[in-house]
Amino acid sequence: MIQMDVLKFLIEKGPGRTEIELARAIHGDTAYHQQVNQDLRMLSEREEIERRGDGGQHDPYRYHPKQKPS
């Protein structure tokens, strides 16, 4: 749960980051995206964050804060 809170904070403060960028922000330069993938997927499924992109090498998933209704 703590990692998910940190991920949400990082996404709010720096929207548009990729999985590897978020993993490295938490775990350091030797991190890999699988360290955060499951938590990011869960946050996205709960609609707490938005996942954009196709998820491929040329269009990786990028994470954004959930848009609040106006």
TAVENUR-V295834 format. One record per residue. N is the residue number from 1. RES is the residue in one letter. OMEGA is omega in radians with two decimals (NA if undefined). D_LAST is the distance of its C-alpha to the last C-alpha in Angstrom with 2 decimals. Layout:
n;res;omega;d_last
N;RES;OMEGA;D_LAST
N;RES;OMEGA;D_LAST
//
This chain:
n;res;omega;d_last
1;M;-3.13;28.68
2;I;3.14;29.18
3;Q;3.13;28.93
4;M;3.09;25.57
5;D;3.11;24.27
6;V;3.11;25.79
7;L;3.12;24.30
8;K;3.12;20.72
9;F;-3.13;21.55
10;L;3.14;23.12
11;I;3.11;20.28
12;E;-3.09;17.76
13;K;-3.13;20.38
14;G;-3.09;21.52
15;P;3.09;19.23
16;G;-3.14;21.25
17;R;3.09;24.32
18;T;3.12;26.70
19;E;-3.11;28.40
20;I;3.09;31.53
21;E;3.12;29.82
22;L;3.12;28.15
23;A;-3.13;31.49
24;R;3.10;33.39
25;A;-3.12;31.07
26;I;-2.95;31.92
27;H;3.12;35.44
28;G;-3.01;36.92
29;D;-3.11;38.39
30;T;-3.10;40.22
31;A;3.06;37.18
32;Y;-2.95;36.39
33;H;3.14;33.18
34;Q;3.14;34.40
35;Q;-3.12;34.06
36;V;-3.03;30.25
37;N;-3.08;29.81
38;Q;3.14;29.85
39;D;3.11;27.34
40;L;3.11;24.90
41;R;3.14;25.38
42;M;3.12;24.80
43;L;3.12;21.55
44;S;3.13;20.37
45;E;3.09;21.64
46;R;-3.12;19.87
47;E;3.06;16.58
48;E;3.06;16.43
49;I;3.07;16.71
50;E;3.08;16.73
51;R;-3.12;20.18
52;R;-3.14;20.76
53;G;-3.13;24.19
54;D;3.12;27.27
55;G;3.12;28.85
56;G;-3.11;32.01
57;Q;-3.09;33.94
58;H;3.11;32.69
59;D;-3.07;29.01
60;P;3.03;28.48
61;Y;3.03;25.47
62;R;-3.01;23.03
63;Y;-3.08;20.56
64;H;3.04;17.06
65;P;3.09;14.59
66;K;3.11;12.26
67;Q;3.12;8.90
68;K;3.11;6.35
69;P;-3.13;3.79
70;S;NA;0.00
//
